[in-house]
């Protein structure tokens, strides 16, 4: 291939948000930190897979987002986390679901992909594998935030399910997609799931083709939103399929998925995607989506609301 500039994009969830600069500032800072972690890998010629893992680890370790340390509580006041990675060069994928105590589920998902012989591992077996791989295991206190516990109590009082909301009311997932200088694509995603969810519930993040997909032939995609709807529409793979089989551009395919079948069945949320040319699309059908983008040789860009450079995709 000719010379390619690397691209990395991240998201921190989508949902109903009201403008408040004081509240927004830490989110912009965290998104920029995640972009910087990924861009550092890409700047030295590293692989897209390494970059997306590095970016998601930063977001997992940040209590602002519903993943890793900031994960929401189940109905039993526990944390059950899902994550996945996918390597577009080989169509290799790894995922974990309902894991407890693993500090960085995204790294466990990568270990599943590379070392287990499997694609998806869950629950106690996945945690045991994390220990075998030497990954960090943290006590319950590591994952506790007063705000998430208060969300659980409010949700239980109303007897409802709710995405991890934080102060902004977002559908809680974090993710990253990247194109490296060698032309390879990769994606990574992580989530704490739904506040007050039933123990054992798994959303789209751990389902390859629903919450995540990556192929060097097309694009890398990660989603965020009401997971059951993304599973039912195979949303991430649908973006890929539209590029490969229908010949759509990413700027056509990604919004078609988010505003088409997904929205028709009541799905709320969005996705971020980068294609093999470096085009980026970040459509969402909610009031806002935490998102960021960095291209080689350019400053990092982050946004929350649609008016900050459109919700439907762009090539800055």
Secondary structure, DSSP 8 states (H G I E B T S, - for coil): ------EEEEEEEEE-----HHHHHHHHHHHHHHHHHHHHHHHTT--HHHHHHHHHHHHHT-TTSSSGGG---BTTS---EEEEEEETTTTEEEEEEEE-SBS-HHHHHHHIIIIIS-SEEEHHHHHHHHHHTT--B--HHHH--HHHHHHHHHHHHHT--EE--TTTTEE--EEEEEE-TTS-EEEEEEE--EETB-TT---GGGSBTTTEEE-TTSEEEEEEE-HHHHHHTTHHHHHHHIIIII---HHHHHHHHHHTHHHHTT--EEEEEEETTS-EE--BSSSEEEEEEEETTS--EEEEETTTT-SS-B--
